[in-house]
Amino acid sequence: MRLPGLARVEDVFLEALYALRENRLRTLLSILGIAVGVAAVMVVGTVSQEVKQRVFAELESFGLETLWIYRRRDEGDPLRGQQEGSGIDNSDLLALANCCPSVRRFSPVVYSASYSVPLSNGNRYVLGNLEGVGLQYPAINHDSLLAGRGLR
């Protein structure tokens, strides 16, 4: 004995198979569209994960727990030229070391954006920027010297 609802489902299924067989091009294009759509979603997901990992690795190279502190001495006149440098001096660094026990390492960075130094290696010359940093700077930035030694 067949259930009346089951016969109806069977009829609908057979009608669908007949429509797929009769409209082969439409069926093929529909399957192709679904496959391309799924592939596109997978590619976008993979690319976004890769970009996310690269951005995270770049941020991690600067140190995710790094804090940069700048202070500008402003005289209150917005038309006045800005003084070069951050305005932080050695007494500020000592105050940071004494007041913030959670700060494990700190290093001043002194540089001039307007001054380039000619560097040479054999017969190759390039212009580079010269920066003065503290002893803990390489550990803060996860850097290491490839050759030579640091100046002390």
Secondary structure by P-SEA (a helix, b strand, c coil): cccaaaaaaaaaaaaaaaaaaaaaaaaaaaaaaaaaaaaaaaaaaaaaaaaaaaaaaaaaaacccbbbbbbbbccccccccccccccccaaaaaaaacccccccbbbbbbbbccbbbbbbcccbbbbbbbbbbccccccccccccccccccc
